[in-house]
Structures are given as C-alpha cells and as structure tokens.
Amino acid sequence: MPHSLPAEQRHLPVLRDRCVELLLPALQHDGAVYVDGTLGMGGHATAILDAAPQARLVGIDRDAQALDLARERLQRAGHGDRITLVHATYDRIPEVLDDLGLPGAAAILLDLGLSSFQIDTDERGFSYAVDAPLDMRMDPDSGGPTAADLLADLPEEEIARILHDLGDERHARRIARAVVRTRQAAPLTRSAQLVDLIEQAVPAVARHRGGHPAKRSFQALRIAVNRELEILVDALEGALDALLPGGRLAVESYHSGEDRLVKTAFHRRTTSSAPPGLPVELEEHRPRFAALTRGAEKADDAELARNPRAASVRLRAVERLSIPS
C-alpha cells in the first residue's frame, strides 16, 4: 500500500459506529475529556469528535509515526484545536491526565489491534506476507528487544510457551524446536526466514487450514516483543480508575488472552464484593461500575465484508456509576 496515502485511506477503524454509540452519552458536556489510549491513525477519534462537538481529545500512542499521521488527519477534519497528542504507552493514562492537569476522563477507548499503518510498513516486520527485518517493535526507538532478539536468546521452552499462550498455536513445540535447530547454524533475522521455517515445521495438513500457517506465530511474537499483555493489565486498572463518575470505557481486543484480561477486570469492577451469605449488601461492597455490553460484542456480516480485519474483534464496555467511591 502506498505510504503517501492519507490515514483515512489506510485503515478502517473496527466497530467505529458502535464505539461512538457507547461512548457518546458521556461526552455531551463542555470540555468532556475523551482519551483514546491507542490512537493509531485516529479513525475512532475523528468519528467521536465529529459526534461530540463539546469534547476534547487526549490521544495516546506508543508509535510516534502513527501520532504524526493521526494529527494530520484530525487537523484535516477540523479538530486541531481540540486535541492533545502524547507519545506514551496506554498504561500511563492516569499519569498523562495528571501531567495535563485533568481530574479524569469522561470516556476512554482502547483498541488493542495492530493498525494497517504498522502492518503495511514493511520495515517493521509485522507482516508474514512481506520479507523484512524481524523487528515488530511498535516503538522502534524504545531500545527494547526485537522479535529476532527473542528468537536468538530465549530457550526452546519459552519460545514454545509464547507461541502457544499468545498465538494459540497448536504446533508451538514443533516450531520452537525448529527455531533452536536453525539458529545453531545462523540467526533468524528476516520474516521470510521465519515463514519458511514455520511452513516446514507444521504438518502438511495444517498448512492449508485456519489461514496462513505463520499468522499465529507472528501475532504471538508481536505481543511478546511489545509486552502487550503485561501493559494491558496495568492499562485496564489505570483506565478504570481514571474514569469520572458517569464515565465510560470501551475496549476492543483481538486475541483470547487479551479478551480474558478485559473480561476479568470488568467482572471484578461490576460485581459486588460482599462476602457470600451476607444478609445485607453494605455500601462499600456495591459495585462502582455497570456493564454496557452483554458479554463481548462481535462484528456483524456487513462489517466483516467491509473490513476483514474485524473478524476476531471482541468489544466490551462499562460505565462508572455516579455514586460516592
């Protein structure tokens, strides 16, 4: 995809209209703060600012290049005077708000998916479809280990665990064994090397079922390189705590491990903490949040036809109740 294309033509935000519908009721007053913790190329943010003319955006992303594209898009949409963009990871929402002198947020969105910008930037190494260095860092300036570093340094058991737990890869042990065997001769530094290795390691019948055989391993390595699950645990608690009374949080996840963390965090906050058998629920035991979605919502057929990358999305949302903490 040409990199000169504007952000609007490079990425379709998943479940955009539903996210707007869920968050908009909390953004109907002057100065309402909407935090997009994973701003990406600003697709959701543009739609929400379009629908909520009284709101202002605090947009956070760990990818400085994505922030530049989002800024250009939001300015083209006429929202330049209502945005503050911050280069950070989304587990720092409370600190970012504090630095800006803001008491909290009326609405927060976390879209945990990889953006088309990152997939289509060949040199990032996120895609199994294009040969590139095995980097996969969302923030290339972070100095953290790359996917090539993990494959070179981790023991076989840890590589297998990552592929199984973070990618749901059934053939994780076979692939990990092949990685260790191959790296004894030469390091794995290119995505095409890893794709070839995976195609040879998995059984022949598995190469033609469930999508590309490298898809799950690339997802697992990306999650591991960027410590996405560790950051998500802190990000969820920080986002829930940062909501003002009446505030709303929506999270889009794309992997069973991510959705399990979101489900657990939301369940804990929307459930009474009263001990079993207590005849009366005391005020301090009452939940401070209420669910806005019944379980996890998925993309419908119309959305999937427009945007195949919505196939694995799971959307959950909660509201902070307007009662004393």
Disulfide bonds with the S-S distance in Angstrom:
none
